[in-house]
Amino acid sequence: MDPTCTTLANHSWSCVLHLKEKLSSMSKGTSTVLEYLWSIKSITNELSLIGYPLDDVDLILYCLSYLGPKFKDIATVLRAHPSAFSYDQIYE
């Protein structure tokens, strides 16, 4: 669990804000795509544990939004997909 959330265990709202802020400021950077996706999934798992789960649409949006320009074409194709898909399908 995120160390900040461990110290904020009695303040779950603060933890929720902290984790959502981490999500909104994530970027792939020098990580591999799998490391990046795992980091996002790890944060969303923590949110679920404290009662604030993200649905697959929000999870996929976070994943696609911060991949970076190198992955713009693939993100565009995934956004234009005619039907919904799950995070697990992207991860595979």
C-alpha positions in Angstrom: 0.0 0.0 0.0 1.1 3.6 -0.7 3.1 4.8 2.4 1.2 8.1 2.4 -2.1 6.1 2.7 -0.7 4.0 5.5 0.0 7.1 7.5 -3.4 8.5 6.5 -5.3 5.2 7.3 -7.7 7.1 9.6 -8.2 9.8 6.9 -9.4 7.7 4.0 -10.6 10.8 2.1 -7.1 12.2 2.2 -5.8 8.9 0.9 -8.4 8.9 -2.0 -7.3 12.4 -3.0 -3.6 11.4 -2.8 -4.1 8.3 -4.9 -6.2 10.1 -7.5 -3.7 12.9 -7.7 -1.0 10.3 -8.3 -3.1 8.8 -11.1 -3.7 12.2 -12.7 0.0 13.1 -12.7 1.4 9.7 -13.9 3.2 9.4 -17.2 4.9 6.5 -18.8 8.3 8.4 -18.8 11.1 5.9 -19.2 9.1 2.9 -17.8 8.1 0.1 -20.1 4.4 0.0 -21.1 3.9 -3.0 -18.8 5.5 -1.2 -15.8 3.4 1.9 -16.5 0.2 -0.2 -16.8 1.1 -2.1 -13.6 1.7 1.2 -11.7 -1.8 2.5 -12.7 -3.4 -0.8 -11.8 -1.6 -0.8 -8.4 -3.0 2.6 -7.6 -6.5 1.6 -8.7 -6.4 -1.5 -6.6 -5.6 0.6 -3.6 -8.5 2.8 -4.4 -10.7 -0.3 -4.6 -9.4 -1.5 -1.2 -10.6 1.7 0.5 -13.9 1.7 -1.2 -13.4 4.0 -4.2 -13.1 1.6 -7.2 -12.6 3.0 -10.7 -14.6 1.4 -13.5 -12.8 0.1 -16.6 -13.7 3.2 -18.7 -11.9 5.5 -16.2 -9.0 3.0 -15.8 -8.5 2.8 -19.6 -8.8 6.6 -19.9 -6.0 7.1 -17.4 -3.9 4.5 -19.2 -4.3 6.0 -22.7 -4.1 9.7 -21.6 -0.5 9.5 -20.3 1.2 7.1 -22.6 3.0 9.9 -24.4 3.3 10.9 -28.1 5.1 7.7 -29.1 1.9 5.8 -28.5 -0.6 8.4 -29.9 -1.6 6.2 -32.9 -2.4 3.2 -30.8 -4.3 5.3 -28.2 -6.3 6.8 -31.1 -7.2 3.3 -32.4 -8.2 2.1 -29.0 -10.4 5.2 -28.4 -12.1 4.7 -31.7 -12.9 1.0 -31.0 -16.6 0.4 -31.7 -17.2 -1.5 -28.4 -16.1 -1.3 -24.8 -13.2 -3.4 -23.6 -11.6 -4.0 -20.3 -8.3 -3.1 -18.7 -7.3 -6.7 -18.7 -7.7 -6.8 -22.5 -5.3 -3.9 -22.8 -2.9 -5.4 -20.4 -2.7 -8.7 -22.4 
